C-alpha cells in the first residue's frame, strides 16, 4: 500500500518513493493518519521538522547578521525563534504518542522496571538471581522457573545459556534420551533444570560446579523446580576431581551426554581425561558451549583432527560433537 504524507508546506510526499513530491495539499496535518505504519509516521515527523526549519531559514534568510538584527529590532531573544519552530511540530509528536500510546507505555514500564531493579537489588549476581526466581516463580514447576530466569536475564545480563541456546539443548536431550548426563559448569542451575525436565524416568544428571556459593544457589534452584536428589547430584569441585571420582565414588561407568560450559581453557584437558578414563559411551554426544572464545582454540583443533570425534553441527557458539572411536576387534 502506498503511503503518502504532507511535508508541512503543502507538498504531498510518497514515503515509499524515496521522498518524491507527488502533489499538493492544503490541510497537511490531517494526512498523518493516512500513514500505514509507525515507521511512516516517524518519517512524516522527520520530514515535517526539516521542512519547517528549512522553510523558516529560506524565507527569513537567517544568518548570523540577520539574527542579531532580529534581536536588536524586535527585542525577541534569538533562542525564542528556535522555540517557535520546535513548538510548531509538537502537535505532530503528540499525535504520534497518542496513537501509539500502548507501545509507548510498554517502553516506559520496561525502562522503569530496569531502573528500579538495578537500584534496589543488592548482593552478588547469584544472590540476585536466587531472590528473583524464589520470589517470582511457581515452585515445583520447571517451566515457570525457567521463564523467571529468562525474565531476570532481560533485566540484567547473566551467565545462563539463555532461551535460544536452551532450546538447542532441549532438542539434543530429546534426541539422545540419555541415561546419564555429565555437565561441567552448573552456574545457577538453568541448564540443569532444562536437562532434568526432559530426561527419561531412569535418567540421571551429574553436574559439577567449582564455586561453593554458586553451587548452593544452583542446588536450591533445581530443588525449587521440583526435582529430587535421587534425580541429580551436584559436585562442588573441579572437573578433573569429578572425573577421577566418577566410577569409584558414584558408580558411573558410561556417559551418554556431556555438556561443557565451564572454563574453556579446561575443555581439552578435561575431554582427554574423560577419554582416558573410558567413561564416554560409544556415540556419546558432546554439547560444547562458548566454542567461539579464544581459549577453546586448542580444543577445536583437537576434535577436528581426531578420528574419534565427529563435529555434527554448530549453531551460534554451540557445537554438537559425537564420540565415535574406531572399533577394535580381535586380531586375526
N, C-alpha and C positions, 0 to 999 in steps of 0.2 A: 504494500500500500504506500502511495506517495505521501510524504509528509511535507507540508508547506507551512511557513510561518511568515509573519510580517516582521521586518527588522526594526521597526520603530519610527521610520521616516517615510512610510508609505510604500515601500518596496516589498513584494512577496518573494520569499527565498525558498528554493527547493533544497531541503537538507540532504536528500539522497542524490542530488545532482551537483554535489560539490559547491553548494552555495550559489548556484546560478539564479539570477533575478528573472522571475517568470511573470511578473505582473505588478500591478499597483493595488493598494488598498487604502481605505480611509480609517477604519477602526481596527487598528492592529492589535490592540490588547485583547480583543475577543478571540483572536486566532490561536491564542495559547492553548486552548482546549481542543484544537484540532490536531495537535501533535500526537503521534501514535505511541510514544514511549517516553519514559523518564529521560532517556538519553537525548531524544529530540528536544524535549523541553529544556534540558540543560544547555544545548546548543542555541536554542532560542534566547535564553537568558544571556549567554555569552555574546551572541551577535548583537542583541539589543544594546547591551552595555557598551560594546566597542563602537557601535554606530552612533549612539547618543554622544559619547565622548568625541568621536570624530566630527560629528555634525556641529558640536559646540565649538571645537577648535577651528573648524573651517569657516564658520560664519562670523565668529568674533576675532579670527586671526590672532589667537593668543600667542604671544611670545613674551619674553621677559620684560621687554619695554612696555608692552601694552598692559600687562598685569600690573605694573607699577602705576601706569596711568589710570587704570580702573580703580586701583586702590586710592589714588590721590583724588580722582574726580568724584567717585561715588561714595568714598568713605567706607566701602564694604571691604572687610578683610579678605585677603587673597584666598585663604583656605575655605571661605564660605562658598566660592564658586564651585569648588570640587564637591562640597557638601550638597549643593543643589543638584549636581549631576548624579551623585550617589543616591539621593532621595528619589530621583526620577525612576530608578529601577527597583526600588523597594517593593512596590506593589506586585511586580512580576515574581520576585523572590518569595513574597508572602503567598502568592497563588500556588507556586511550586510546593512550598512546605505544607500548605493546607491540603492540596490534592494528594500528596504522598505522606500524610501525617502518620499513618500506621508504620511506614518504613522508618521515618524519622524518629518516632517514639521508640521503636525497637533498637535503633542505633544508640539513642541516648541511654536507654536502660542498660545495654551491654557495656557502654563506657562507664556508667555509674557503678555497675557491679564489679568491673575490673578495678576501678579506683577504690571502692570500699573494701574489696578483698585484699588488695595489696597494702592498704593502710591499717587493716585490723588484724591481719594474720601475723602470728609470731611463731618463733621456733624454727627448726630446720625444715627442709623441704619434705622429708619423710614424715615429720610430725604434722605438717600442714595437710599432706595427702591423707594421713590417718584420720585426722579430725574431720576433714571434709567428707570422706567416704563413710565414716561412722555416723555422721550426723544426717547425711542426705540420702543414703542408700536404704533399700529394703533388705533387712538382714535375712539370710537364708536363700536369697535369690541371686544366683551368679550374674545374670544379665543386668540386674539393677546395679550391682556392684561395678560391673564393667562400664555401664553407662555413666555412673557417677565419676569414675576415673576419667572418662572422656570429657565430662563437663569440667572437671578440675583442670585438665590439660588446656582447655580453651581460656581459662582464667590465668593460668601460669604454666610456662613450659616445664615439662617433667622429663625424666629419663625412661618412662614407659615406652613400649614399642608403638603405641597408638593404634587407632582403629584400622587403618589401611594395612599395616603390617600384621596386625592381629587377625584380620580376615585371611591373609595368606597362611598364617599359622593354623587357623581353623581348617582350611582346605587340606593341608598336609596331614593333620591329625586325623581328619575324617577319612582320608585316602589310605593312610597306613594302618589305622586302627591298632596302635601299638599296645603290647602288654606291659612294656617297661620303657619309660621315658626318663632321660637324664638331661637336666637343664643346668647350665653354668651361667650364673648371673640372675638371681631372683629379683633383685631390687625390691619393689613394694608389692610384688605378687600378682601384677596384672596379667602377665603371660601365663603364670601358673594357673590362675583361675580359668583362663581361656582353654588351657590344655585339659584340666580336670573335668570340665563340664562336657567334654566330647570323648573322653576315654571310654572304652568298653567297661562293663561292670567289674571285670577282673583286672583291669589296667591299673598300674601304679606309677606315681611320679616321684622321682628323687631330684630335688632341686638344691643347688649349692649357692650360698651367699657368703662372701668373705666378711662383710661388716656386721658385727653383732647387733647394733642398733637397728640397721635396716632389716636384718633378718627377723627381729622381733615384730616390726611393723608388718612385714610380709606375712608372717605366720598368722597374725591376728586378722589380716585382710582375707586370707584363704579360709580361715575358720568362719569369719563373718559371712562369706559367700555360701556357707552351708556344707563345706567338705570336712571330713573327719581325718584324724591322724592315721587311720587304717588305709586311707587312700593316697596319702602323700607323706614324705619325710623331708624335712628341711635341715640340711647340714650347714653349720657355721664354721667354714674352713676354706682353704684354697682348693682349687680344682685338683691339684696334684695329690693333696692329702685325701680327698674324697675318692679319687680313682684307686689309690692304694688300699682303701678300705671296702671297696665295692663287694668283693667276693668274701673276704674274711669276716667282715663285720655285718654286712647287710644281705649276704647271700645272693647277690646279683651277678649272674654269670652271662647274661645276654641283654644287650640294649638294642631296642628296635628304632628308637627315635632319639637323636641327640640335638639339643638346641643350644647353640653357642652365642651368647650375647654379653659376655663378661669383658675383661680386658683383652683387646685384640692382640696385644703383644704376646699373650699367653696361648693364643689359638694353636699355633703349630706344635709347641712342646706338649700341650695337653692332648692334642689329637694323636701324636706319636706315642705318648704313654698309653693311651687307650688301645692303640693298635697292638702294642707290645703285650698288654695285659689280656688280649684276645677276648674282650667283652663285647665288642661290636659284632652283632649278628650279621650274617651274610644278607645283603640287601638293606642294611641299616640306612635310614635316611638322616642326613645331617642338614639341619636348618641353621644357616650361618648368617647372623645379622651384623651390621656395621662393616661389611666387607669392603666398603669404599675407602675406609680410613687407611692412611699410610702404613700404620703398624701391622696391617694384615697382608702386606705385600708378599712376604716370605711364605705365609700360609697359602696364599693363592697360587704362587709358583709351585708349591709342593703338590697341591691337589690336581693342578692342571697337567703336571708331568709325571704323575704317579698312576700306573695302570690299575691300581686298586680303587681309584675314585673316578666317578663319572659326574661331571657337572651337568645337571639336567636343565636348570633354568636359573635366571637371575632377574628379579623384579625389584626395582629401586635398589636398595642395598642389601636385599635378602637373597641368599643363594640356596638352592636345593641341590644337594650332592648325595649320590648313592655310593655306598661302600660295597664294592664288588670285587673282592680279592680273587686272583686266579685260583681255580680249583685244582688241588693237587691230589693225584691218585697214587696207588701203589705202583712201584716200579715193575716193569715187565721183565 
